[in-house]
Amino acid sequence: MPHILIIDAPYYTHISSALVDGAEEVLKEQGASWDYIAVPGVLEVPAAVSMALEGMSRGGKHYDGFITLGCVIRGETTHYDIVAFESARAIMDLTIAECLALGNGIQTVENEAQALARARKEELNKGGHAASAVLDMIKLRDQFIA
């Protein structure tokens, strides 16, 4: 049974809650266990993954994979571009460098309506997709690394 760490950036709590609900439902259906942590924003998500990995290397709690959740909504400034790009880049860098099983459910959208449609379980359920992705990547990693 895989044990997953959900890292959530609940800046938009109503969107984040829907993403987490979708992820937890899939994990439960698949018999996985999980822990949940919240970080201040999407830029802090990669640091939380890195901290969890460091804790694991020091004998802390073991995680078979990670789910990253949050939402970045385009605003009037270039901050959106920085947050969306840098968080995605850092997550991908960690995933490759550390051979992580990770489901990235951070949404980058133009407006709240797009975010809600992607977050809700009844619609696109991107939190659930991130959970499915991490479970699939755990299986794939296990095929390659015994």
Backbone as JSON Lines, residues from 0, in Angstrom:
{"i":0,"aa":"M","n":[0.85,-1.18,0.0],"ca":[0.0,0.0,0.0],"c":[0.89,1.24,0.0]}
{"i":1,"aa":"P","n":[0.81,2.07,-1.03],"ca":[1.65,3.26,-1.08],"c":[1.21,4.32,-0.06]}
{"i":2,"aa":"H","n":[2.21,5.04,0.44],"ca":[1.96,6.14,1.36],"c":[2.38,7.43,0.66]}
{"i":3,"aa":"I","n":[1.46,8.37,0.55],"ca":[1.63,9.58,-0.25],"c":[1.63,10.81,0.64]}
{"i":4,"aa":"L","n":[2.4,11.82,0.24],"ca":[2.32,13.12,0.89],"c":[1.63,14.08,-0.07]}
{"i":5,"aa":"I","n":[0.5,14.63,0.39],"ca":[-0.19,15.68,-0.35],"c":[0.34,17.01,0.15]}
{"i":6,"aa":"I","n":[0.87,17.81,-0.77],"ca":[1.36,19.14,-0.44],"c":[0.43,20.13,-1.13]}
{"i":7,"aa":"D","n":[-0.26,20.92,-0.34],"ca":[-1.3,21.81,-0.83],"c":[-0.93,23.26,-0.53]}
{"i":8,"aa":"A","n":[-1.16,24.11,-1.53],"ca":[-1.0,25.55,-1.35],"c":[-2.4,26.17,-1.38]}
{"i":9,"aa":"P","n":[-3.06,26.28,-0.24],"ca":[-4.47,26.67,-0.21],"c":[-4.71,28.18,-0.24]}
{"i":10,"aa":"Y","n":[-4.03,28.88,-1.12],"ca":[-4.22,30.33,-1.24],"c":[-5.68,30.64,-1.57]}
{"i":11,"aa":"Y","n":[-6.23,29.89,-2.51],"ca":[-7.66,29.98,-2.83],"c":[-8.31,28.76,-2.18]}
{"i":12,"aa":"T","n":[-8.78,28.91,-0.95],"ca":[-9.18,27.74,-0.15],"c":[-10.31,26.94,-0.79]}
{"i":13,"aa":"H","n":[-11.27,27.59,-1.41],"ca":[-12.4,26.86,-2.0],"c":[-11.94,26.03,-3.2]}
{"i":14,"aa":"I","n":[-10.98,26.5,-3.95],"ca":[-10.44,25.74,-5.07],"c":[-9.57,24.61,-4.56]}
{"i":15,"aa":"S","n":[-8.73,24.94,-3.62],"ca":[-7.82,23.96,-3.03],"c":[-8.59,22.81,-2.37]}
{"i":16,"aa":"S","n":[-9.65,23.14,-1.65],"ca":[-10.45,22.1,-0.99],"c":[-11.0,21.11,-2.0]}
{"i":17,"aa":"A","n":[-11.45,21.61,-3.13],"ca":[-11.98,20.72,-4.17],"c":[-10.88,19.84,-4.75]}
{"i":18,"aa":"L","n":[-9.7,20.4,-4.96],"ca":[-8.57,19.61,-5.47],"c":[-8.19,18.51,-4.48]}
{"i":19,"aa":"V","n":[-8.11,18.86,-3.21],"ca":[-7.76,17.89,-2.17],"c":[-8.82,16.8,-2.08]}
{"i":20,"aa":"D","n":[-10.09,17.18,-2.11],"ca":[-11.17,16.19,-2.06],"c":[-11.04,15.17,-3.19]}
{"i":21,"aa":"G","n":[-10.78,15.65,-4.39],"ca":[-10.62,14.76,-5.54],"c":[-9.44,13.82,-5.37]}
{"i":22,"aa":"A","n":[-8.32,14.35,-4.88],"ca":[-7.13,13.53,-4.68],"c":[-7.37,12.47,-3.6]}
{"i":23,"aa":"E","n":[-7.94,12.89,-2.49],"ca":[-8.17,11.96,-1.39],"c":[-9.15,10.85,-1.77]}
{"i":24,"aa":"E","n":[-10.15,11.18,-2.56],"ca":[-11.11,10.17,-2.98],"c":[-10.43,9.07,-3.81]}
{"i":25,"aa":"V","n":[-9.58,9.46,-4.73],"ca":[-8.86,8.48,-5.56],"c":[-7.91,7.66,-4.71]}
{"i":26,"aa":"L","n":[-7.17,8.31,-3.82],"ca":[-6.24,7.57,-2.96],"c":[-6.99,6.54,-2.12]}
{"i":27,"aa":"K","n":[-8.12,6.94,-1.56],"ca":[-8.92,6.03,-0.74],"c":[-9.41,4.85,-1.57]}
{"i":28,"aa":"E","n":[-9.93,5.14,-2.77],"ca":[-10.43,4.07,-3.65],"c":[-9.33,3.07,-4.01]}
{"i":29,"aa":"Q","n":[-8.1,3.55,-4.12],"ca":[-6.98,2.7,-4.52],"c":[-6.25,2.09,-3.33]}
{"i":30,"aa":"G","n":[-6.72,2.34,-2.12],"ca":[-6.13,1.72,-0.94],"c":[-4.83,2.35,-0.48]}
{"i":31,"aa":"A","n":[-4.55,3.56,-0.92],"ca":[-3.33,4.26,-0.49],"c":[-3.6,5.01,0.8]}
{"i":32,"aa":"S","n":[-2.54,5.26,1.54],"ca":[-2.64,6.12,2.72],"c":[-1.94,7.43,2.38]}
{"i":33,"aa":"W","n":[-2.21,8.46,3.17],"ca":[-1.6,9.74,2.87],"c":[-1.52,10.61,4.11]}
{"i":34,"aa":"D","n":[-0.61,11.56,4.02],"ca":[-0.5,12.67,4.96],"c":[-0.76,13.93,4.16]}
{"i":35,"aa":"Y","n":[-1.19,14.96,4.85],"ca":[-1.5,16.23,4.21],"c":[-0.73,17.34,4.91]}
{"i":36,"aa":"I","n":[-0.12,18.22,4.12],"ca":[0.45,19.43,4.67],"c":[0.04,20.6,3.78]}
{"i":37,"aa":"A","n":[-0.03,21.77,4.39],"ca":[-0.32,23.0,3.64],"c":[0.89,23.91,3.72]}
{"i":38,"aa":"V","n":[1.15,24.6,2.62],"ca":[2.23,25.58,2.55],"c":[1.62,26.92,2.15]}
{"i":39,"aa":"P","n":[2.33,28.03,2.39],"ca":[1.73,29.34,2.14],"c":[1.32,29.62,0.7]}
{"i":40,"aa":"G","n":[2.06,29.12,-0.26],"ca":[1.74,29.4,-1.65],"c":[2.39,28.39,-2.57]}
{"i":41,"aa":"V","n":[2.1,28.5,-3.85],"ca":[2.59,27.55,-4.85],"c":[4.12,27.58,-4.94]}
{"i":42,"aa":"L","n":[4.75,28.74,-4.76],"ca":[6.21,28.79,-4.81],"c":[6.87,28.0,-3.68]}
{"i":43,"aa":"E","n":[6.15,27.77,-2.6],"ca":[6.69,27.01,-1.48],"c":[6.54,25.51,-1.63]}
{"i":44,"aa":"V","n":[5.75,25.07,-2.59],"ca":[5.52,23.64,-2.78],"c":[6.81,22.86,-3.06]}
{"i":45,"aa":"P","n":[7.65,23.28,-4.01],"ca":[8.88,22.52,-4.26],"c":[9.79,22.43,-3.03]}
{"i":46,"aa":"A","n":[9.85,23.5,-2.25],"ca":[10.66,23.45,-1.03],"c":[10.12,22.41,-0.06]}
{"i":47,"aa":"A","n":[8.8,22.28,0.03],"ca":[8.21,21.28,0.92],"c":[8.54,19.87,0.44]}
{"i":48,"aa":"V","n":[8.52,19.64,-0.86],"ca":[8.94,18.33,-1.39],"c":[10.39,18.06,-0.99]}
{"i":49,"aa":"S","n":[11.23,19.04,-1.19],"ca":[12.65,18.9,-0.86],"c":[12.86,18.63,0.63]}
{"i":50,"aa":"M","n":[12.12,19.33,1.47],"ca":[12.23,19.11,2.92],"c":[11.77,17.7,3.31]}
{"i":51,"aa":"A","n":[10.7,17.24,2.69],"ca":[10.22,15.88,2.97],"c":[11.28,14.85,2.56]}
{"i":52,"aa":"L","n":[11.92,15.08,1.42],"ca":[12.98,14.17,0.96],"c":[14.15,14.18,1.93]}
{"i":53,"aa":"E","n":[14.52,15.35,2.39],"ca":[15.62,15.45,3.36],"c":[15.24,14.73,4.65]}
{"i":54,"aa":"G","n":[14.02,14.91,5.09],"ca":[13.57,14.2,6.29],"c":[13.63,12.7,6.1]}
{"i":55,"aa":"M","n":[13.23,12.22,4.93],"ca":[13.3,10.79,4.63],"c":[14.75,10.31,4.7]}
{"i":56,"aa":"S","n":[15.67,11.1,4.18],"ca":[17.08,10.69,4.16],"c":[17.67,10.64,5.56]}
{"i":57,"aa":"R","n":[17.02,11.33,6.49],"ca":[17.49,11.34,7.88],"c":[16.68,10.39,8.76]}
{"i":58,"aa":"G","n":[15.95,9.49,8.14],"ca":[15.21,8.49,8.89],"c":[13.8,8.9,9.26]}
{"i":59,"aa":"G","n":[13.3,9.99,8.69],"ca":[11.94,10.44,8.97],"c":[10.91,9.61,8.22]}
{"i":60,"aa":"K","n":[9.72,10.08,8.24],"ca":[8.61,9.38,7.61],"c":[8.88,9.16,6.12]}
{"i":61,"aa":"H","n":[8.55,7.96,5.65],"ca":[8.78,7.59,4.24],"c":[7.53,7.84,3.42]}
{"i":62,"aa":"Y","n":[7.73,8.42,2.24],"ca":[6.65,8.61,1.28],"c":[7.02,7.93,-0.03]}
{"i":63,"aa":"D","n":[6.08,7.21,-0.58],"ca":[6.28,6.55,-1.87],"c":[6.08,7.52,-3.02]}
{"i":64,"aa":"G","n":[5.35,8.59,-2.77],"ca":[5.11,9.58,-3.81],"c":[4.51,10.84,-3.23]}
{"i":65,"aa":"F","n":[4.37,11.83,-4.1],"ca":[3.93,13.15,-3.71],"c":[2.83,13.64,-4.65]}
{"i":66,"aa":"I","n":[1.87,14.35,-4.08],"ca":[0.87,15.06,-4.88],"c":[1.0,16.53,-4.53]}
{"i":67,"aa":"T","n":[1.15,17.36,-5.56],"ca":[1.25,18.79,-5.35],"c":[-0.03,19.44,-5.87]}
{"i":68,"aa":"L","n":[-0.63,20.28,-5.02],"ca":[-1.91,20.9,-5.36],"c":[-1.87,22.39,-5.07]}
{"i":69,"aa":"G","n":[-2.59,23.13,-5.86],"ca":[-2.7,24.57,-5.67],"c":[-3.26,25.19,-6.93]}
{"i":70,"aa":"C","n":[-3.34,26.5,-6.93],"ca":[-3.91,27.2,-8.07],"c":[-3.24,28.56,-8.22]}
{"i":71,"aa":"V","n":[-2.91,28.89,-9.46],"ca":[-2.39,30.21,-9.79],"c":[-3.34,30.8,-10.83]}
{"i":72,"aa":"I","n":[-3.95,31.92,-10.48],"ca":[-4.88,32.59,-11.39],"c":[-4.21,33.85,-11.93]}
{"i":73,"aa":"R","n":[-4.24,33.98,-13.26],"ca":[-3.61,35.14,-13.88],"c":[-4.22,36.43,-13.33]}
{"i":74,"aa":"G","n":[-3.35,37.36,-13.04],"ca":[-3.8,38.67,-12.56],"c":[-3.34,39.76,-13.51]}
{"i":75,"aa":"E","n":[-3.17,40.94,-12.98],"ca":[-2.81,42.09,-13.8],"c":[-1.31,42.28,-13.95]}
{"i":76,"aa":"T","n":[-0.52,41.5,-13.22],"ca":[0.93,41.69,-13.25],"c":[1.62,40.43,-13.78]}
{"i":77,"aa":"T","n":[2.91,40.49,-13.91],"ca":[3.7,39.34,-14.38],"c":[3.96,38.32,-13.27]}
{"i":78,"aa":"H","n":[3.47,38.56,-12.09],"ca":[3.67,37.62,-10.98],"c":[3.17,36.22,-11.34]}
{"i":79,"aa":"Y","n":[2.06,36.14,-12.03],"ca":[1.5,34.85,-12.47],"c":[2.54,34.05,-13.24]}
{"i":80,"aa":"D","n":[3.21,34.69,-14.2],"ca":[4.2,34.0,-15.03],"c":[5.35,33.46,-14.19]}
{"i":81,"aa":"I","n":[5.81,34.25,-13.25],"ca":[6.91,33.82,-12.39],"c":[6.49,32.64,-11.53]}
{"i":82,"aa":"V","n":[5.34,32.75,-10.87],"ca":[4.89,31.68,-9.98],"c":[4.61,30.4,-10.77]}
{"i":83,"aa":"A","n":[3.9,30.52,-11.88],"ca":[3.55,29.34,-12.68],"c":[4.81,28.66,-13.21]}
{"i":84,"aa":"F","n":[5.7,29.42,-13.81],"ca":[6.9,28.83,-14.42],"c":[7.86,28.29,-13.37]}
{"i":85,"aa":"E","n":[8.19,29.09,-12.38],"ca":[9.21,28.68,-11.42],"c":[8.77,27.5,-10.56]}
{"i":86,"aa":"S","n":[7.51,27.46,-10.17],"ca":[7.07,26.32,-9.37],"c":[7.08,25.05,-10.22]}
{"i":87,"aa":"A","n":[6.6,25.14,-11.46],"ca":[6.6,23.97,-12.35],"c":[8.02,23.5,-12.64]}
{"i":88,"aa":"R","n":[8.92,24.44,-12.89],"ca":[10.32,24.1,-13.17],"c":[10.96,23.41,-11.97]}
{"i":89,"aa":"A","n":[10.76,23.97,-10.79],"ca":[11.36,23.39,-9.59],"c":[10.8,22.0,-9.29]}
{"i":90,"aa":"I","n":[9.49,21.83,-9.47],"ca":[8.89,20.51,-9.26],"c":[9.45,19.5,-10.26]}
{"i":91,"aa":"M","n":[9.55,19.89,-11.53],"ca":[10.09,18.98,-12.54],"c":[11.55,18.66,-12.26]}
{"i":92,"aa":"D","n":[12.33,19.66,-11.87],"ca":[13.74,19.42,-11.54],"c":[13.87,18.39,-10.42]}
{"i":93,"aa":"L","n":[13.07,18.54,-9.37],"ca":[13.1,17.57,-8.26],"c":[12.66,16.19,-8.71]}
{"i":94,"aa":"T","n":[11.61,16.15,-9.51],"ca":[11.08,14.87,-9.98],"c":[12.14,14.09,-10.75]}
{"i":95,"aa":"I","n":[12.84,14.77,-11.64],"ca":[13.87,14.12,-12.45],"c":[15.09,13.79,-11.61]}
{"i":96,"aa":"A","n":[15.59,14.75,-10.85],"ca":[16.83,14.55,-10.09],"c":[16.68,13.47,-9.02]}
{"i":97,"aa":"E","n":[15.52,13.38,-8.41],"ca":[15.32,12.45,-7.3],"c":[14.53,11.2,-7.68]}
{"i":98,"aa":"C","n":[14.18,11.06,-8.95],"ca":[13.41,9.92,-9.45],"c":[12.12,9.76,-8.64]}
{"i":99,"aa":"L","n":[11.37,10.85,-8.54],"ca":[10.17,10.87,-7.72],"c":[8.94,10.43,-8.49]}
{"i":100,"aa":"A","n":[8.06,9.77,-7.8],"ca":[6.7,9.56,-8.29],"c":[5.92,10.76,-7.78]}
{"i":101,"aa":"L","n":[5.42,11.57,-8.71],"ca":[4.76,12.8,-8.32],"c":[3.61,13.09,-9.27]}
{"i":102,"aa":"G","n":[2.48,13.44,-8.71],"ca":[1.34,13.9,-9.48],"c":[1.18,15.39,-9.26]}
{"i":103,"aa":"N","n":[1.39,16.16,-10.31],"ca":[1.33,17.61,-10.18],"c":[-0.08,18.09,-10.51]}
{"i":104,"aa":"G","n":[-0.78,18.54,-9.5],"ca":[-2.14,19.05,-9.66],"c":[-2.24,20.54,-9.45]}
{"i":105,"aa":"I","n":[-1.14,21.26,-9.65],"ca":[-1.19,22.72,-9.53],"c":[-1.8,23.28,-10.81]}
{"i":106,"aa":"Q","n":[-2.88,24.02,-10.63],"ca":[-3.61,24.57,-11.76],"c":[-3.12,25.97,-12.08]}
{"i":107,"aa":"T","n":[-2.88,26.24,-13.35],"ca":[-2.53,27.58,-13.81],"c":[-3.62,27.99,-14.8]}
{"i":108,"aa":"V","n":[-4.41,28.98,-14.39],"ca":[-5.63,29.3,-15.14],"c":[-5.77,30.81,-15.33]}
{"i":109,"aa":"E","n":[-6.69,31.14,-16.21],"ca":[-6.96,32.55,-16.51],"c":[-7.93,33.19,-15.53]}
{"i":110,"aa":"N","n":[-8.83,32.37,-14.95],"ca":[-9.85,32.96,-14.09],"c":[-10.4,31.91,-13.12]}
{"i":111,"aa":"E","n":[-11.2,32.38,-12.18],"ca":[-11.74,31.5,-11.15],"c":[-12.67,30.43,-11.73]}
{"i":112,"aa":"A","n":[-13.43,30.77,-12.75],"ca":[-14.34,29.78,-13.34],"c":[-13.56,28.6,-13.9]}
{"i":113,"aa":"Q","n":[-12.45,28.87,-14.58],"ca":[-11.61,27.78,-15.09],"c":[-11.05,26.96,-13.93]}
{"i":114,"aa":"A","n":[-10.63,27.63,-12.88],"ca":[-10.07,26.93,-11.72],"c":[-11.09,26.0,-11.09]}
{"i":115,"aa":"L","n":[-12.3,26.49,-10.88],"ca":[-13.34,25.67,-10.26],"c":[-13.72,24.48,-11.13]}
{"i":116,"aa":"A","n":[-13.81,24.7,-12.43],"ca":[-14.14,23.59,-13.33],"c":[-13.08,22.51,-13.27]}
{"i":117,"aa":"R","n":[-11.83,22.88,-13.13],"ca":[-10.74,21.92,-13.07],"c":[-10.65,21.24,-11.7]}
{"i":118,"aa":"A","n":[-11.08,21.93,-10.66],"ca":[-10.95,21.41,-9.31],"c":[-12.1,20.48,-8.9]}
{"i":119,"aa":"R","n":[-13.29,20.79,-9.3],"ca":[-14.46,20.02,-8.83],"c":[-14.43,18.57,-9.32]}
{"i":120,"aa":"K","n":[-14.76,17.67,-8.4],"ca":[-14.8,16.23,-8.74],"c":[-15.83,15.95,-9.83]}
{"i":121,"aa":"E","n":[-16.92,16.69,-9.84],"ca":[-17.98,16.46,-10.8],"c":[-17.61,16.96,-12.2]}
{"i":122,"aa":"E","n":[-16.55,17.72,-12.29],"ca":[-16.15,18.28,-13.58],"c":[-14.82,17.63,-14.01]}
{"i":123,"aa":"L","n":[-13.72,18.39,-14.05],"ca":[-12.46,17.83,-14.56],"c":[-11.64,17.09,-13.51]}
{"i":124,"aa":"N","n":[-11.88,17.31,-12.24],"ca":[-11.27,16.56,-11.14],"c":[-9.75,16.44,-11.27]}
{"i":125,"aa":"K","n":[-9.07,17.57,-11.4],"ca":[-7.61,17.54,-11.55],"c":[-6.89,17.06,-10.3]}
{"i":126,"aa":"G","n":[-7.48,17.2,-9.14],"ca":[-6.89,16.61,-7.93],"c":[-6.9,15.1,-8.02]}
{"i":127,"aa":"G","n":[-8.01,14.54,-8.49],"ca":[-8.1,13.1,-8.7],"c":[-7.12,12.62,-9.75]}
{"i":128,"aa":"H","n":[-6.95,13.41,-10.81],"ca":[-5.98,13.04,-11.86],"c":[-4.56,13.04,-11.31]}
{"i":129,"aa":"A","n":[-4.25,14.01,-10.44],"ca":[-2.91,14.04,-9.84],"c":[-2.69,12.81,-8.97]}
{"i":130,"aa":"A","n":[-3.72,12.38,-8.24],"ca":[-3.61,11.18,-7.42],"c":[-3.42,9.93,-8.29]}
{"i":131,"aa":"S","n":[-4.17,9.84,-9.36],"ca":[-4.0,8.7,-10.28],"c":[-2.61,8.7,-10.88]}
{"i":132,"aa":"A","n":[-2.12,9.9,-11.23],"ca":[-0.79,10.01,-11.83],"c":[0.29,9.52,-10.87]}
{"i":133,"aa":"V","n":[0.22,9.94,-9.61],"ca":[1.28,9.52,-8.69],"c":[1.24,8.0,-8.47]}
{"i":134,"aa":"L","n":[0.05,7.43,-8.39],"ca":[-0.05,5.98,-8.21],"c":[0.49,5.24,-9.44]}
{"i":135,"aa":"D","n":[0.2,5.75,-10.62],"ca":[0.75,5.15,-11.85],"c":[2.26,5.26,-11.89]}
{"i":136,"aa":"M","n":[2.78,6.4,-11.47],"ca":[4.24,6.6,-11.5],"c":[4.95,5.75,-10.45]}
{"i":137,"aa":"I","n":[4.3,5.48,-9.34],"ca":[4.89,4.56,-8.35],"c":[5.04,3.18,-8.98]}
{"i":138,"aa":"K","n":[3.99,2.71,-9.67],"ca":[4.05,1.4,-10.34],"c":[5.14,1.39,-11.4]}
{"i":139,"aa":"L","n":[5.23,2.45,-12.17],"ca":[6.25,2.51,-13.22],"c":[7.65,2.5,-12.62]}
{"i":140,"aa":"R","n":[7.86,3.3,-11.59],"ca":[9.17,3.32,-10.93],"c":[9.51,1.94,-10.38]}
{"i":141,"aa":"D","n":[8.52,1.27,-9.79],"ca":[8.76,-0.07,-9.26],"c":[9.14,-1.08,-10.33]}
{"i":142,"aa":"Q","n":[8.66,-0.86,-11.56],"ca":[9.04,-1.73,-12.67],"c":[10.51,-1.59,-13.03]}
{"i":143,"aa":"F","n":[11.02,-0.37,-12.92],"ca":[12.4,-0.09,-13.3],"c":[13.39,-0.25,-12.17]}
{"i":144,"aa":"I","n":[12.96,0.06,-10.96],"ca":[13.86,0.04,-9.8],"c":[13.33,-0.98,-8.8]}
{"i":145,"aa":"A","n":[14.07,-2.03,-8.62],"ca":[13.63,-3.07,-7.68],"c":[14.15,-2.81,-6.29]}
